Amino acid sequence: MVCQQEILTQKVTELYEKISSLDSLHPSEDVNTLFTQLVLTCIPPCPIDITKLPKRTQEIRSNLIRLCGEAEGLLESHFSTILGSYEHPLDHLNLFPYYPNYLKLSHLEFTILTQNCTHVPNRIAFVGSGPLPLTSIVLATHHLKTTAFHNYDLDPSANSKAFRLVLSDSDLSRRMFFHTANILSVTNGLKDYDVVFLAALVGMDNEEKIQVIDHLGEYMAPGAYLMLRSANWARAFLYPVVDPSDLRGFEVLSVFHPTDEVINSVIIARKLPIPICSIHHGLGPIIRPCKCSDIEAFNPLNHGNLIEELAVDEHLS
């Protein structure tokens, strides 16, 4: 087992050195090849404890997550621009090479949500939606056909590109809203949402992630649901890890760790009906037995890709 972990970390280190030496992370053959190799290296089950890695490997992991996030954002921006050039962008989503992956990941998350939520959500917030908000689009189009989706991102240009994708659709243009904001500056508005999705790359390290989770725990409505994407074992070289014990003020309902080529783990939690001040006095989460076995496994990543979805104040009309 130790040998397997050493081989893994050595391969990841070699790929990190190649990726970090690239002149640009904009979509190109070299960028795609290296990140695909990285993902394929991290997918096979390898029970590695990232907290026990040497300091240098920990630094490489932190840097890799940020490089992955940058490359993912550039890829999504590139394809959002292409799609936005069409009169009806939503008719051409299959141009994005990983669109089938989003269809299946969103179906997984919808399944987990419906297993735990007793009603159809009226309003959903997606934090870290980016220029290509495929999770929101897929959920709104295929699964939650009456729900309003409020997408939050720091980048106004990302929101402009994202809104352009739904502008020509008479249905989604009325149900998709885009807000340019740091979610840490959104307070009472969070109480309006039945469900909050937190993109995998909102909060690049543990400290940042916990800060966002604590903020959501303070301002989300009691009984509202929080959906998070995490990573397990070697996949933690690609995405930040969310420890269920970090979900203070929430009841953790289910944690799903895929064992196939689905990269992200999925966590669902429910906001506890407790005073806000209790969260800051160290109230830990309530964790139910895992419902992982209730969900049928599947393989959405036909390309061995890195891409999973990440994170305009007024609703353009």
Contacts in CASP RR format, 6 or more apart in sequence:
PFRMAT RR
TARGET T0000
AUTHOR 0000-0000-0000
METHOD contacts of the structure
MODEL  1
MVCQQEILTQKVTELYEKISSLDSLHPSEDVNTLFTQLVLTCIPPCPIDI
TKLPKRTQEIRSNLIRLCGEAEGLLESHFSTILGSYEHPLDHLNLFPYYP
NYLKLSHLEFTILTQNCTHVPNRIAFVGSGPLPLTSIVLATHHLKTTAFH
NYDLDPSANSKAFRLVLSDSDLSRRMFFHTANILSVTNGLKDYDVVFLAA
LVGMDNEEKIQVIDHLGEYMAPGAYLMLRSANWARAFLYPVVDPSDLRGF
EVLSVFHPTDEVINSVIIARKLPIPICSIHHGLGPIIRPCKCSDIEAFNP
LNHGNLIEELAVDEHLS
1 47 0 8 1.000
4 46 0 8 1.000
5 46 0 8 1.000
5 48 0 8 1.000
8 41 0 8 1.000
8 42 0 8 1.000
8 46 0 8 1.000
8 48 0 8 1.000
8 234 0 8 1.000
9 48 0 8 1.000
9 53 0 8 1.000
9 57 0 8 1.000
11 41 0 8 1.000
12 38 0 8 1.000
12 41 0 8 1.000
12 42 0 8 1.000
12 57 0 8 1.000
12 60 0 8 1.000
12 61 0 8 1.000
12 64 0 8 1.000
12 234 0 8 1.000
12 237 0 8 1.000
13 57 0 8 1.000
13 60 0 8 1.000
15 34 0 8 1.000
15 37 0 8 1.000
15 38 0 8 1.000
15 41 0 8 1.000
16 60 0 8 1.000
16 63 0 8 1.000
16 64 0 8 1.000
16 67 0 8 1.000
18 34 0 8 1.000
19 25 0 8 1.000
19 34 0 8 1.000
19 35 0 8 1.000
19 38 0 8 1.000
19 64 0 8 1.000
19 67 0 8 1.000
20 63 0 8 1.000
20 67 0 8 1.000
22 30 0 8 1.000
22 31 0 8 1.000
22 34 0 8 1.000
24 31 0 8 1.000
25 31 0 8 1.000
25 67 0 8 1.000
25 70 0 8 1.000
25 71 0 8 1.000
25 74 0 8 1.000
26 74 0 8 1.000
26 78 0 8 1.000
27 74 0 8 1.000
27 75 0 8 1.000
27 78 0 8 1.000
31 71 0 8 1.000
35 68 0 8 1.000
35 71 0 8 1.000
35 305 0 8 1.000
35 306 0 8 1.000
36 303 0 8 1.000
36 304 0 8 1.000
36 305 0 8 1.000
36 306 0 8 1.000
38 64 0 8 1.000
38 68 0 8 1.000
38 237 0 8 1.000
38 238 0 8 1.000
38 306 0 8 1.000
39 238 0 8 1.000
39 263 0 8 1.000
39 301 0 8 1.000
39 304 0 8 1.000
39 305 0 8 1.000
39 306 0 8 1.000
40 304 0 8 1.000
41 234 0 8 1.000
42 234 0 8 1.000
42 235 0 8 1.000
42 237 0 8 1.000
42 238 0 8 1.000
42 263 0 8 1.000
43 234 0 8 1.000
43 235 0 8 1.000
43 261 0 8 1.000
43 263 0 8 1.000
43 301 0 8 1.000
43 304 0 8 1.000
44 234 0 8 1.000
45 233 0 8 1.000
45 259 0 8 1.000
46 233 0 8 1.000
46 234 0 8 1.000
47 233 0 8 1.000
48 233 0 8 1.000
48 234 0 8 1.000
48 236 0 8 1.000
50 58 0 8 1.000
50 61 0 8 1.000
50 236 0 8 1.000
50 237 0 8 1.000
50 241 0 8 1.000
53 61 0 8 1.000
61 236 0 8 1.000
61 237 0 8 1.000
62 204 0 8 1.000
62 205 0 8 1.000
64 237 0 8 1.000
64 238 0 8 1.000
65 201 0 8 1.000
65 204 0 8 1.000
65 205 0 8 1.000
65 237 0 8 1.000
65 238 0 8 1.000
65 239 0 8 1.000
65 240 0 8 1.000
66 204 0 8 1.000
68 201 0 8 1.000
68 238 0 8 1.000
68 239 0 8 1.000
68 306 0 8 1.000
69 201 0 8 1.000
69 204 0 8 1.000
69 310 0 8 1.000
71 306 0 8 1.000
72 201 0 8 1.000
72 306 0 8 1.000
72 307 0 8 1.000
72 308 0 8 1.000
72 310 0 8 1.000
73 130 0 8 1.000
73 131 0 8 1.000
73 310 0 8 1.000
75 307 0 8 1.000
76 130 0 8 1.000
76 131 0 8 1.000
76 132 0 8 1.000
76 307 0 8 1.000
76 309 0 8 1.000
76 310 0 8 1.000
77 131 0 8 1.000
77 132 0 8 1.000
77 158 0 8 1.000
77 161 0 8 1.000
79 95 0 8 1.000
79 96 0 8 1.000
79 132 0 8 1.000
80 131 0 8 1.000
80 132 0 8 1.000
80 158 0 8 1.000
80 161 0 8 1.000
80 162 0 8 1.000
80 164 0 8 1.000
80 165 0 8 1.000
81 131 0 8 1.000
81 161 0 8 1.000
82 95 0 8 1.000
83 89 0 8 1.000
83 92 0 8 1.000
83 93 0 8 1.000
83 95 0 8 1.000
83 96 0 8 1.000
83 132 0 8 1.000
83 165 0 8 1.000
84 161 0 8 1.000
84 164 0 8 1.000
84 165 0 8 1.000
86 92 0 8 1.000
87 168 0 8 1.000
88 168 0 8 1.000
88 169 0 8 1.000
89 164 0 8 1.000
89 165 0 8 1.000
89 166 0 8 1.000
89 168 0 8 1.000
90 137 0 8 1.000
90 141 0 8 1.000
90 165 0 8 1.000
90 166 0 8 1.000
90 168 0 8 1.000
90 169 0 8 1.000
90 172 0 8 1.000
93 99 0 8 1.000
93 134 0 8 1.000
93 137 0 8 1.000
94 100 0 8 1.000
96 132 0 8 1.000
96 134 0 8 1.000
97 303 0 8 1.000
97 305 0 8 1.000
98 303 0 8 1.000
98 305 0 8 1.000
98 307 0 8 1.000
99 134 0 8 1.000
100 300 0 8 1.000
100 302 0 8 1.000
101 300 0 8 1.000
101 301 0 8 1.000
101 302 0 8 1.000
101 303 0 8 1.000
101 305 0 8 1.000
101 307 0 8 1.000
101 308 0 8 1.000
102 134 0 8 1.000
102 135 0 8 1.000
102 138 0 8 1.000
102 309 0 8 1.000
103 138 0 8 1.000
103 142 0 8 1.000
103 300 0 8 1.000
104 262 0 8 1.000
104 298 0 8 1.000
104 300 0 8 1.000
105 135 0 8 1.000
105 262 0 8 1.000
105 264 0 8 1.000
105 300 0 8 1.000
105 308 0 8 1.000
105 309 0 8 1.000
106 134 0 8 1.000
106 135 0 8 1.000
106 138 0 8 1.000
106 139 0 8 1.000
106 142 0 8 1.000
106 143 0 8 1.000
107 142 0 8 1.000
107 143 0 8 1.000
108 256 0 8 1.000
108 262 0 8 1.000
108 266 0 8 1.000
108 295 0 8 1.000
108 298 0 8 1.000
108 300 0 8 1.000
109 135 0 8 1.000
109 139 0 8 1.000
109 197 0 8 1.000
109 227 0 8 1.000
109 266 0 8 1.000
110 139 0 8 1.000
110 143 0 8 1.000
110 144 0 8 1.000
111 295 0 8 1.000
112 227 0 8 1.000
112 254 0 8 1.000
112 256 0 8 1.000
112 266 0 8 1.000
112 268 0 8 1.000
112 291 0 8 1.000
112 295 0 8 1.000
113 121 0 8 1.000
113 195 0 8 1.000
113 225 0 8 1.000
113 227 0 8 1.000
113 268 0 8 1.000
115 254 0 8 1.000
115 291 0 8 1.000
115 294 0 8 1.000
115 295 0 8 1.000
116 225 0 8 1.000
116 253 0 8 1.000
116 254 0 8 1.000
116 268 0 8 1.000
116 270 0 8 1.000
117 194 0 8 1.000
117 195 0 8 1.000
117 225 0 8 1.000
119 194 0 8 1.000
120 144 0 8 1.000
120 146 0 8 1.000
120 147 0 8 1.000
121 144 0 8 1.000
121 147 0 8 1.000
121 193 0 8 1.000
121 194 0 8 1.000
121 195 0 8 1.000
121 225 0 8 1.000
122 146 0 8 1.000
122 147 0 8 1.000
122 148 0 8 1.000
122 194 0 8 1.000
123 147 0 8 1.000
123 148 0 8 1.000
123 150 0 8 1.000
123 192 0 8 1.000
123 193 0 8 1.000
123 194 0 8 1.000
124 136 0 8 1.000
124 139 0 8 1.000
124 144 0 8 1.000
124 147 0 8 1.000
124 148 0 8 1.000
124 149 0 8 1.000
124 150 0 8 1.000
124 193 0 8 1.000
124 194 0 8 1.000
124 195 0 8 1.000
124 196 0 8 1.000
124 197 0 8 1.000
125 149 0 8 1.000
125 150 0 8 1.000
125 151 0 8 1.000
125 152 0 8 1.000
125 190 0 8 1.000
125 193 0 8 1.000
125 195 0 8 1.000
125 196 0 8 1.000
125 197 0 8 1.000
126 133 0 8 1.000
126 135 0 8 1.000
126 136 0 8 1.000
126 149 0 8 1.000
126 150 0 8 1.000
126 151 0 8 1.000
126 152 0 8 1.000
126 196 0 8 1.000
126 197 0 8 1.000
126 199 0 8 1.000
126 311 0 8 1.000
127 152 0 8 1.000
127 183 0 8 1.000
127 196 0 8 1.000
127 197 0 8 1.000
127 198 0 8 1.000
127 199 0 8 1.000
127 202 0 8 1.000
127 212 0 8 1.000
127 311 0 8 1.000
128 151 0 8 1.000
128 152 0 8 1.000
128 153 0 8 1.000
128 154 0 8 1.000
128 183 0 8 1.000
128 198 0 8 1.000
128 199 0 8 1.000
128 201 0 8 1.000
128 202 0 8 1.000
128 310 0 8 1.000
128 311 0 8 1.000
129 135 0 8 1.000
129 136 0 8 1.000
129 151 0 8 1.000
129 152 0 8 1.000
129 153 0 8 1.000
129 158 0 8 1.000
129 159 0 8 1.000
129 162 0 8 1.000
129 178 0 8 1.000
129 199 0 8 1.000
129 309 0 8 1.000
129 310 0 8 1.000
129 311 0 8 1.000
130 151 0 8 1.000
130 153 0 8 1.000
130 155 0 8 1.000
130 158 0 8 1.000
130 159 0 8 1.000
130 162 0 8 1.000
130 199 0 8 1.000
130 309 0 8 1.000
130 310 0 8 1.000
130 311 0 8 1.000
131 155 0 8 1.000
131 157 0 8 1.000
131 158 0 8 1.000
131 159 0 8 1.000
131 161 0 8 1.000
131 162 0 8 1.000
132 161 0 8 1.000
132 162 0 8 1.000
132 165 0 8 1.000
132 309 0 8 1.000
133 151 0 8 1.000
133 162 0 8 1.000
133 165 0 8 1.000
133 176 0 8 1.000
133 309 0 8 1.000
134 309 0 8 1.000
135 197 0 8 1.000
135 309 0 8 1.000
136 149 0 8 1.000
136 151 0 8 1.000
136 176 0 8 1.000
137 165 0 8 1.000
137 166 0 8 1.000
137 172 0 8 1.000
137 176 0 8 1.000
139 147 0 8 1.000
139 149 0 8 1.000
140 147 0 8 1.000
140 149 0 8 1.000
140 172 0 8 1.000
140 175 0 8 1.000
140 176 0 8 1.000
141 172 0 8 1.000
146 175 0 8 1.000
147 175 0 8 1.000
148 175 0 8 1.000
148 176 0 8 1.000
148 177 0 8 1.000
149 175 0 8 1.000
149 176 0 8 1.000
149 177 0 8 1.000
150 177 0 8 1.000
150 178 0 8 1.000
150 179 0 8 1.000
150 193 0 8 1.000
151 159 0 8 1.000
151 162 0 8 1.000
151 176 0 8 1.000
151 177 0 8 1.000
151 178 0 8 1.000
151 179 0 8 1.000
152 179 0 8 1.000
152 181 0 8 1.000
152 183 0 8 1.000
152 186 0 8 1.000
152 311 0 8 1.000
153 159 0 8 1.000
153 162 0 8 1.000
153 178 0 8 1.000
153 179 0 8 1.000
153 180 0 8 1.000
153 311 0 8 1.000
154 180 0 8 1.000
154 181 0 8 1.000
154 182 0 8 1.000
154 311 0 8 1.000
155 180 0 8 1.000
156 180 0 8 1.000
156 312 0 8 1.000
159 178 0 8 1.000
159 179 0 8 1.000
159 180 0 8 1.000
159 312 0 8 1.000
160 312 0 8 1.000
162 178 0 8 1.000
163 176 0 8 1.000
163 178 0 8 1.000
163 312 0 8 1.000
163 316 0 8 1.000
166 172 0 8 1.000
166 173 0 8 1.000
166 176 0 8 1.000
167 173 0 8 1.000
167 316 0 8 1.000
173 317 0 8 1.000
177 315 0 8 1.000
178 312 0 8 1.000
178 315 0 8 1.000
178 316 0 8 1.000
179 186 0 8 1.000
179 312 0 8 1.000
179 313 0 8 1.000
180 312 0 8 1.000
180 313 0 8 1.000
181 313 0 8 1.000
183 202 0 8 1.000
183 212 0 8 1.000
183 215 0 8 1.000
183 216 0 8 1.000
183 311 0 8 1.000
184 211 0 8 1.000
184 212 0 8 1.000
184 215 0 8 1.000
186 219 0 8 1.000
187 219 0 8 1.000
188 219 0 8 1.000
189 219 0 8 1.000
190 196 0 8 1.000
190 216 0 8 1.000
190 219 0 8 1.000
190 220 0 8 1.000
190 221 0 8 1.000
191 219 0 8 1.000
191 220 0 8 1.000
191 221 0 8 1.000
191 224 0 8 1.000
192 221 0 8 1.000
193 220 0 8 1.000
193 221 0 8 1.000
193 224 0 8 1.000
194 221 0 8 1.000
194 224 0 8 1.000
194 225 0 8 1.000
195 224 0 8 1.000
195 225 0 8 1.000
195 226 0 8 1.000
195 227 0 8 1.000
196 216 0 8 1.000
196 220 0 8 1.000
196 224 0 8 1.000
196 225 0 8 1.000
196 226 0 8 1.000
196 227 0 8 1.000
197 227 0 8 1.000
197 228 0 8 1.000
198 212 0 8 1.000
198 213 0 8 1.000
198 216 0 8 1.000
198 226 0 8 1.000
198 227 0 8 1.000
198 228 0 8 1.000
198 229 0 8 1.000
199 229 0 8 1.000
199 309 0 8 1.000
199 310 0 8 1.000
199 311 0 8 1.000
200 229 0 8 1.000
200 230 0 8 1.000
200 231 0 8 1.000
200 239 0 8 1.000
200 240 0 8 1.000
200 264 0 8 1.000
200 308 0 8 1.000
200 309 0 8 1.000
200 310 0 8 1.000
201 239 0 8 1.000
201 240 0 8 1.000
201 310 0 8 1.000
201 311 0 8 1.000
202 209 0 8 1.000
202 212 0 8 1.000
202 310 0 8 1.000
202 311 0 8 1.000
203 209 0 8 1.000
203 211 0 8 1.000
203 212 0 8 1.000
203 240 0 8 1.000
204 240 0 8 1.000
205 240 0 8 1.000
206 240 0 8 1.000
206 241 0 8 1.000
206 246 0 8 1.000
209 240 0 8 1.000
209 242 0 8 1.000
209 246 0 8 1.000
210 246 0 8 1.000
213 226 0 8 1.000
213 228 0 8 1.000
213 242 0 8 1.000
213 246 0 8 1.000
213 247 0 8 1.000
213 248 0 8 1.000
214 248 0 8 1.000
214 279 0 8 1.000
214 280 0 8 1.000
216 226 0 8 1.000
217 226 0 8 1.000
217 248 0 8 1.000
217 249 0 8 1.000
217 250 0 8 1.000
217 271 0 8 1.000
217 279 0 8 1.000
218 276 0 8 1.000
218 279 0 8 1.000
218 280 0 8 1.000
220 226 0 8 1.000
220 271 0 8 1.000
221 271 0 8 1.000
222 271 0 8 1.000
222 272 0 8 1.000
222 273 0 8 1.000
222 274 0 8 1.000
223 270 0 8 1.000
223 271 0 8 1.000
223 272 0 8 1.000
223 273 0 8 1.000
224 270 0 8 1.000
224 271 0 8 1.000
225 268 0 8 1.000
225 269 0 8 1.000
225 270 0 8 1.000
225 271 0 8 1.000
226 247 0 8 1.000
226 250 0 8 1.000
226 268 0 8 1.000
226 269 0 8 1.000
226 270 0 8 1.000
226 271 0 8 1.000
227 266 0 8 1.000
227 267 0 8 1.000
227 268 0 8 1.000
228 242 0 8 1.000
228 266 0 8 1.000
228 267 0 8 1.000
228 268 0 8 1.000
228 269 0 8 1.000
229 239 0 8 1.000
229 242 0 8 1.000
229 264 0 8 1.000
229 265 0 8 1.000
229 266 0 8 1.000
229 267 0 8 1.000
229 308 0 8 1.000
230 239 0 8 1.000
230 240 0 8 1.000
230 241 0 8 1.000
230 242 0 8 1.000
230 264 0 8 1.000
230 265 0 8 1.000
230 266 0 8 1.000
230 267 0 8 1.000
231 238 0 8 1.000
231 239 0 8 1.000
231 240 0 8 1.000
231 241 0 8 1.000
231 263 0 8 1.000
231 264 0 8 1.000
231 265 0 8 1.000
232 241 0 8 1.000
232 257 0 8 1.000
232 265 0 8 1.000
235 263 0 8 1.000
235 264 0 8 1.000
235 265 0 8 1.000
238 263 0 8 1.000
238 306 0 8 1.000
239 263 0 8 1.000
239 264 0 8 1.000
239 308 0 8 1.000
242 265 0 8 1.000
242 267 0 8 1.000
244 252 0 8 1.000
244 255 0 8 1.000
244 267 0 8 1.000
244 269 0 8 1.000
244 285 0 8 1.000
244 287 0 8 1.000
245 284 0 8 1.000
245 285 0 8 1.000
245 287 0 8 1.000
246 285 0 8 1.000
247 267 0 8 1.000
247 269 0 8 1.000
247 284 0 8 1.000
247 285 0 8 1.000
248 279 0 8 1.000
248 282 0 8 1.000
248 283 0 8 1.000
248 284 0 8 1.000
248 285 0 8 1.000
249 271 0 8 1.000
249 272 0 8 1.000
249 274 0 8 1.000
249 278 0 8 1.000
249 279 0 8 1.000
249 283 0 8 1.000
249 284 0 8 1.000
249 285 0 8 1.000
250 269 0 8 1.000
250 270 0 8 1.000
250 271 0 8 1.000
250 272 0 8 1.000
250 285 0 8 1.000
250 286 0 8 1.000
251 269 0 8 1.000
251 270 0 8 1.000
251 272 0 8 1.000
251 285 0 8 1.000
251 286 0 8 1.000
251 287 0 8 1.000
251 288 0 8 1.000
252 267 0 8 1.000
252 268 0 8 1.000
252 269 0 8 1.000
252 285 0 8 1.000
252 286 0 8 1.000
252 287 0 8 1.000
252 288 0 8 1.000
253 268 0 8 1.000
253 269 0 8 1.000
253 270 0 8 1.000
253 288 0 8 1.000
253 291 0 8 1.000
254 266 0 8 1.000
254 267 0 8 1.000
254 268 0 8 1.000
254 288 0 8 1.000
254 290 0 8 1.000
254 291 0 8 1.000
254 292 0 8 1.000
254 294 0 8 1.000
255 265 0 8 1.000
255 266 0 8 1.000
255 267 0 8 1.000
255 290 0 8 1.000
255 292 0 8 1.000
256 265 0 8 1.000
256 266 0 8 1.000
256 267 0 8 1.000
256 290 0 8 1.000
256 291 0 8 1.000
256 292 0 8 1.000
256 295 0 8 1.000
257 265 0 8 1.000
257 292 0 8 1.000
258 264 0 8 1.000
258 265 0 8 1.000
258 297 0 8 1.000
259 297 0 8 1.000
260 297 0 8 1.000
260 298 0 8 1.000
260 299 0 8 1.000
261 299 0 8 1.000
261 300 0 8 1.000
261 301 0 8 1.000
261 304 0 8 1.000
262 297 0 8 1.000
262 298 0 8 1.000
262 299 0 8 1.000
262 300 0 8 1.000
262 301 0 8 1.000
263 301 0 8 1.000
263 306 0 8 1.000
263 308 0 8 1.000
264 308 0 8 1.000
269 285 0 8 1.000
272 283 0 8 1.000
272 286 0 8 1.000
274 283 0 8 1.000
END
